[in-house]
Amino acid sequence: MTSAAPTPWLRRPRPRPGAGIRLVCLPHAGGGASSYRAWAPLLPDGVDLVCVQYPGREDRFGDPLVDDMAATVSAVAGELAPLLDRPYALFGHSMGSAVAYELARALRDGGAPEPERLFASGRRAPADAPPGRVHEGDDEALVAELLRLGGTEEEVLADPGLREAVLGYIRNDYRLIERYRPFPGRPLDCPVSVFLGDDDPEIDTSNAERWTATTTARVDVQVFPGDHFYLAPRRREVLAALLRRLDPALVATASPWPSTP
């Protein structure tokens, strides 16, 4: 699959069929493929960006929601399979980190190679994530959680129409991730990089290192200034750090990077 034509679960904002590696990005709870769209012009020609689009939001607003991890992973794996004709890496933020981990294992168990690297952002290791019941609360409780984490415009939550639409798929995603427990099976064999903001209420360096339980390979942790949604204001730093881990030569061919990681 080398065209820009979308599939239900995948978006390619700037297809690069000749790229040497594909970067598959999975959004946070309530997020969509557009959360990674700004990465496309900053990546070098050697990286093909593939963004996962969960149903029920953005251009899939009318599609039925999916609140089950196994079903989500199975659907993404099925559509991603034709794109695994070259090395790939997975990047997931928050809920997307857990989806990416299970996706990597599902692809491997289905006969595909493991990713070159798994990037887990803003979330504790799957076995360490505390259970939650936010999805069972009323709308006010859900809004309070969103405001605690940041990343959701207060104007959106204040508009009755937008609020109803947004809370529907956000609650769905919380139901998915709060009911998820790691699937049985062996860990990965690829390296894992854990990224986080230094003011993230969900994770710190001590529990970030617990991702060592997910792989037999090396795990490294990098902290960026910011909260749970550090990704947007630190976009260039994040991409520079990501590219250095994939192949330092890619950094030289990307858009200009800041002097610090």
Phi, psi and omega in degrees: 000106183239001180272171179273358182300129183284150167256169181305320189256352187233142175230140177235094187295332179214081185301136176230079185298339179269003182295151180277343181213146175255138177249111183259121186245134182243126186285170176282173176300127183086351183271164178228181182301332182296341181294344178248001185300324182292348177287330189305309182289346181269344181277148178287167181298341182280359182237124178260117184273126177236122183249132178280135178246106176292152180288159174090006181214162178049233183282002174246028186301326182275357182279146179300139179290153176236121184245026183235128183298315183299318180293320179297311181298317181298317181294315180294317180300319180296319180281333182281334186311315180294344180268000183266039176273007178205169180303152180215161174229153178245135175233122177233139176249131178056240178307324180299335177294317178292319177298318181297319179298312180290328176295316179300318180289323179294318179297315178299314182293340177270003176105356178276160174290157173289161176296157174299326178198145172256127175255118180248119186241131169065029178209145174293163177302148185310316183286345184258348183295127182291148177294155181221160179227024180301322183295342180271348183279176178280179184298323181295322178293321179293318178298318179300321178294318180296319179291327177298318182279335186080180176092349178244125182296130180297330179297324179295316182288340181275340180275118186304317181292311179295319181302314180298317181293314183292315183296334179298309181279335175292317178300319177303314182292322176296322177298318179299308188281330180284338177266350182288137168229145184308137179287150177295157180132168184283158181287177177285167174243003180265158176292152180234131174247130181251122178250145178201159174272148184286351178238030180279123180287351185265337188205147172225182186296328183293316179275342174298324181293347179289352173297350176301337180286349185267353185208155173272352182265188184285144174240132175233155184234134174230134182252135178244154174296135176135178182262207183299331180251048177295341189303318184292306181290340182250028187306311184293320178296319180297314182293324176297317179295321179296311182296322179300325180283331178282312180189111182306333180295336181292330182297321183293337183259002180269179174300159182305136181253156174293163185285340181249152182288000000 
